């Protein structure tokens, strides 16, 4: 009996040590699978942009009262929809803002840019002091291949050099797509396009 109890205690100690060594990030992955604590990687150029099937660009059934050409973001779903009419939409998988950086609103695309430069805001530099204060556009730029600016805010719909973050809550409030998808969206919508940002889908 004593030997059995000693074996159980030893196993418990091994598990406890493993949990301690894993640290808080392991617990975060277990309990918050939708939120990804990934820092920006300026200069990183991804080799491929393969997405899980659910997050690949695709035409879907989508009921909406918004007119064709409207962009609708469902933050909680990690999807962006380009309304096409007749209860159809083009759906894109996206990365959204982390907890505390998510928001809702109604804006219009105020301008568009190809291979945009990147100027991290002060609050981002405070969290990640290693970031450059400015970075020219290019394949290693976190803004990706294209950017659609939302009204007069600091937020944008843009590409990314971290395609593995699509489907996660990882940004500081912007909406990211893989570069192929943001190029597709960029070519479909003009300046002035209405953008609706929602936390959850309408019933």
Secondary structure, 3 states (H helix, E strand, C coil): CHHHHHHHHHHHHHHHHHHHHHHHHHHHHHHCCCECCCCCCCCCCCCCCCCCHHHCCEEEECCCCCCCCCEEEEHHHCEEEEEEECCEEEEEECEEECCCCCCCEEEEEEEEEECCCECCCHHHHHHCCCCCCCECCCCCCCCCCEEEEECCCCCEEECCCCHHHCCCEEECCCEECCHHHHHHHHHHCCCCCEEEEECCCCC
